[in-house]
Amino acid sequence: MNQLIGTLTNPGSWDKISSIATDKVVIALIVSAVALGLYDTDQLLASASKTLDSIVYIAPFFALAIGFAGYAKASGLDGLIAKAFSGNLAISIFAAAFVGALSPFCSCGVIPLIAALLAAGVPLPAVMAFWIASPIMDPEMFILTAAGIGLEFTIAKTIAAVALGLFAGFVTMGVQKAGYLQNPLIGPAACNTCGGSKTTEVTWAIWRDNSRMRVLFEEFKSTGWFLGKWLTLAFFLESLMVAYVPSDWIAAAVGPGNLFAVPLAALIGMPSYLNGYAAIPLVAGLMKLGMTPAAGLAFMTAGAVSSVPAAIAVYALVRKPVFMLYILLGVTGSMITGYLYLLVGTTS
């Protein structure tokens, strides 16, 4: 009891409580929940459950990415990573696109890792290539997509993941050469790391150094809170979209007989948080109804890259020009790959 009273009377504790209570993201989440509860109590419970399920699903990937970010900073590995990507930028983009297509991160889980790479000084074009390619495909998703939709479509999606990464990387490189996007990060990663470590000397056994362990825990706490609160709000809003946007609308828009099925599929898929696994049965069902595989590919790639939860977290992480480029690359790249798949299917 005395310990509890001491904690409550500690000015530092009240400052933390006050900062949480006045946080704009926390306020937005509370206001949204209260408004939904007044409008539809059953949906509030369903949305709370859906949000919790999404958080539980992403938690291992999220913790892994944040843990890596903290370890990289505490050990000095961030400087070594930056040096590894400081050579030929074109080669770095190719490497990032291929590695991204093989990584197991979804569009939300990859964000802490992106923050760490940018803070370490890795060039934005290489980071963008990894960023765009990563959520589209991974080994497990390859197997499930092949089983649910077909091997040909799965191979096309894998090629699309690499191609989209390369497209994003080289477009970003061109934009930077024109003098834009020189300082991409905002938020704690931008101010805490000061461009990453200034040395490439790495101390792997950080647990032997209390000061390095403090850096690890501080990074984990600050980045986890910063991105975690945004993702919680994003998952809550995503649950509302799933509940109140009829799936029949999606089927009608990208179904058979629509000449604009590919761009519409990309535009509809962009905000729809259907992770690669959840999208498989939906796209398979739509294709049985007559949706072209090209539209299905555009729908899945756009949704994987720039869904609502991922977009909200990205908006909180990077500056607005970088955010707009990220959205533009996700949508246009998905349309291009869809049309290329349609062209290949027509000529074969």
Secondary structure as UniProt FT lines:
FT   HELIX           2..8
FT   HELIX           11..21
FT   HELIX           24..39
FT   HELIX           41..75
FT   HELIX           77..84
FT   HELIX           89..102
FT   TURN            107..110
FT   HELIX           111..120
FT   HELIX           124..133
FT   TURN            134..136
FT   HELIX           139..148
FT   HELIX           151..177
FT   TURN            178..179
FT   HELIX           188..193
FT   TURN            194..195
FT   HELIX           206..208
FT   HELIX           210..244
FT   HELIX           247..254
FT   TURN            256..257
FT   TURN            259..260
FT   HELIX           261..269
FT   TURN            270..271
FT   HELIX           276..288
FT   TURN            289..290
FT   HELIX           293..306
FT   HELIX           308..317
FT   HELIX           320..347
//
